[in-house]
Amino acid sequence: MSTTDTSTNAASPYSARYPSLRDRAVYITGGATGIGADIVRAFARQGARVAFNDLNAQAAAALVDELAAAGAPRPLFGSLDVTDVDALAAHVAQVIATLGPIDVLVNNVANDQRHDFQAVTREYFDWVVNVNLRAHFFAIQAVLPGMKERGSGSIVNIGSVSWMIKGQGYSAYATLKSASAGLTRSLARDLGAHRIRINHLVPGWVMTKKQVDLWLDEAGKKAIADNQCLPDKLMPADIAAMCLFLASDDSRMITAQDFIVDAGWT
């Protein structure tokens, strides 16, 4: 159920400071809005040197200006479509030329567009794969040489509980989000030899603006009340808070794990 979307700009619940994140080079895919925007905010507020990509250049510019005005290091932004993996790799290379090797990669970009299983074409399925999995795979490939050279790094793949709770109406999306867990575990041993950690951060139904505007009807509110153990709304900043921990040295011996942040839904 995670998505890249317009942020609610809710008050951030996190207050922890991670000294190890200061000056770290962080690359975030799909960072202009929603969960991604709060992840950008969270790292920038830690004093990290943040770069991110997105298709929404207008929202990205507003976010960059917001953070710079607040005194955080000004993030670098690249306007690109992550389904173009050559453009993605080129932007990562450009960021590395400016910031140095990437210390932290957050594979956040996603699209949970609703669809009818019977109506899914080969072309549509390929697009869902390209957004929700292929971009993650090749972003890892792009940052890996620098991480190996340094002998350290943290990769956080953002997943979704959608397939765990047998959600309806987005079968292709849910399938690819289940694959995110496999991608994480399948790389952990190879990367671990270089002290590079890779973990899977799995959000529940996060109240981004898009989710609220499009899908939070009375039935959705009832589903939250019936299924979450905690009564509060799950917000983008809740996901960002866990992301900071997984990127920091405080989690230095954690890899190949699923971290579910869903208020107890699963």
C-alpha positions, 0 to 999 in steps of 0.5 A: 500500500505504500506509494510515492505521493503528495505529503500531508506535511503532518508534524514529524513524530521522530526526534532521534538524532543519528550523528552517523548520518551527518554528511552522509551521501543519500540517494532516494528514488521518488522523493518529491512527494508522499513517503519519499518527501518525508524521507528526504526531509528526515535525512536532510534534517539529520545533516545528510547530503541528500539527492533524489529523483522524481517526475514531479519537478514542481513538487521537488523544487518546493521541497528543496526550497523548504529544506534550504530555508529551514537551514538543512543542506540543500538537496540535489534533484534530478527530474527523470522517469525511473523506467529509463534505467539509463537516465537513472544510472546517469543521474546517480553518476552525476550525484556521485561526481558531486557528493562522492560515493553514495552511503545510503540508497533508499529505493522508494519509488512506486506506483500503486495504480488500481487495475483490473487483473483481467484488463492487464496488458503485457505493456501495462505489466511491463510498466508496473515491473519497471516502476516497482522493481526494475528501477530498484534493481538498477539503482542498487547496481548504480551505487554499488561500486562506490559502496564496495570501494568504501567497504560500507553502505546501507540500502533500504528497499521500500515494500508494501503489506499489500500482498501480505493482507491480500489486498484487492484491485492492484494485483500487478503492483502487489506482485512486484512488492512481494518481489521486493522482499526477494530482491532484498534477501537475495542480495544480502549475502553478496553485499554483506561481504563488503559490509553493505547492509540491505533491508526491507522496510514495509509500510502499511496504509500510509495516509499520504495526500493521494491515499486520502484523496483517492481511497480513504472513504468510509469503507477505508476508515472502517478497514483501518479501525478493524485491522490496525492494532493502534488507532492512530493514522499511519503517516509518512514520517512514521516510515521515514523514522524507521528509514533513518534507523536502518540507514544509520550505524545504530543498525550496523549488524542488521541486514536481510530483514523485513521491518513492517510499520503498519500499526499492527495490521499484519 
